[in-house]
């Protein structure tokens, strides 16, 4: 974690302070919400994101983003389940001075893999589904910002859904940097 902080500070110092750039990256902490398997079982670890704004319409920017979530669930003494959630989406962002509300829609790809300290990998479970994101960012400096978002994902396992396993509700908070 210390090395990651140093890298972020180096990036902030290396690149200039440009507020109206097209590319940004985020590092966040996902917090599972609700009464489902994600809230009960998984330890939220990290969310990494990249956003690219490809169109500007007066005070609105339109772009695409890609987020990667890693979550972990200790199953037994020597076993864990690792969950990888990849979320590409399209978003719209309203520019209000230092505050930027955002709305996005996309598709999620989820993979859960059991692993053991003995080195053997277990079953791999995959699912996918639509996701919706509502959030905002606030510019702390011209290039550095804090962000928070609520993300809802409805996963389908081989075309079937079950509320306990399919509904993923997350609050994500973190830092971002605009290049």
N, C-alpha and C positions, 0 to 999 in steps of 0.2 A: 504494500500500500504506500510505503514511503517513496519507493521508486516511481510509482504512478504520479504522486504529488509533484515530484521533482520534474517529471516530463511535462506535466500540465503547466507548471510555472515557466519552464523553458520555452514552451510553445507561446505562452502569453508574451514573453519578452522578445522572442524572435520575430513574430509577426506584428505588423503595425496595428493601430487602433482604427479599424474601419467598420462602421456600424451598418452600412448598406451593402454587405457582401452576400454572395450567393451560397456559400458553403459554411456549415457549422457542424460541430461535434458535441455530443453530450455524454456525460457520465452520471449515472443515477443509481438510486437504490429503489428497487421495486418492493412495494408492501402489498401483500395479498390481502384482499378484503372479502367478506362474506363467509357463508357457512358452506364451504365445499372442500373438495380434496386439496385444492391449492392453498387455502387458508389453514387447514388443519395440519397438513403434512409437510409442506415444503418450507425450507429455510431460504428466504430471499437473499440473493447474493449480489448480483450486479445487473445493470442495464446499460448497454452501450448503444449510442445512436449516431447516425449521420444524416444531415438534412441538406438538400440542394434546392434552392429557389430558382425556378426557371422562367417565371413570369411575374411582372409587377404591373398592377392595375391601380393607379393612384395610391390609395392607402392600404391596398390589399396585395399580399404576395402569395403566389401559388407555387407549391413545390412538391417534392417527393422525399420520403425518408425511409430509412431502414434501421430498425432496432433489433438488438440481440439481447435476450434475457437468459441468464443462467440461474437456475434454482436447484437446490439439493435437498434430499429427504433421507435421513438415516433410517434404514429399514430394520436392521439387526446389528449385532455387535460388529461384524466385519463387512456389512453390506450397506450400500447407499444407492439411491436412485438419483440420477442426474437428469435434469430437465432442461432442454434447450428450446427456446421459443424465438422464432425469427418472424419479424413483423414489417413487411414492406407496406407503405401506404402513400396516398396522395393527401396533401393538406392545404388549407388556406389559413393565412395569418393576417390579422388586422394590425396595422402599425399605429400605435397611439403613444408617441414620444418614446419613453423607456419601457412601456408595457405592451406586450404582444399576445393577445388572446389567439387561440389556435383550435381548429377543428379538422380532424382527419378521418379517413376511412381507408381500409386496406384488407389484407388477407394474412392470416397467421399460419405458420407451419410449426408444429410442435413435435418434439421427439423426446421420449423418455427412455433412458438406458439404465439398467441395473448393473452395478459393478461391485466387485469384491476386492478386499485388500489382498486376497490371494492371487489376484491378477486375472480372474475369469470374468468375462462379461456375460450378462444374462440376456433376457429378452429385450427387444427393442419395440416400443409401442409408438406408432406415429398417428398423428391426427392433424386436422387443419380446419380453418373456418374464418369467418369474417371478423374484423375487429374495427372498433370505433374509438376514437381518442378525442378528448376534450381537455385542453390545458392552456397554460399561459407561461410566458417568460418575462422576466424583469431584468433590464440591463443594469448591472452593478457598475461596470465600466463600459467603455464603448464597445469592447469585444467580448468581455466576460459577462455572463448572465446566469441567473438562477432560474430553474424551471420546475414546474409541477404539472402533472397531467393525470387524468383518470382514464384508464383503458379498459374497455369491455371486449372480451373475445368469446365467441360461441364456437367451440370446437366440435367436430364431428369425427367419430371413430368408425371408419368403414361405412359412412352414410348414416350412422345412428348417433343420437344424442341422448344424454342423461344429465339432468341438471347438476347432480353432485360432481360429475366428472367434466362436464362440457362448459359450464359457465366460469370464465376466468375474469375476475375483477381485480384490478391493480391500481394502486396509487403510486406514481413514480415521482420522486423528488431528486434534484441533483444540480449539477453545474454544467454550463456549456460555454463554448468558445466559438466566436465567429471569425473566420479567416478573411 
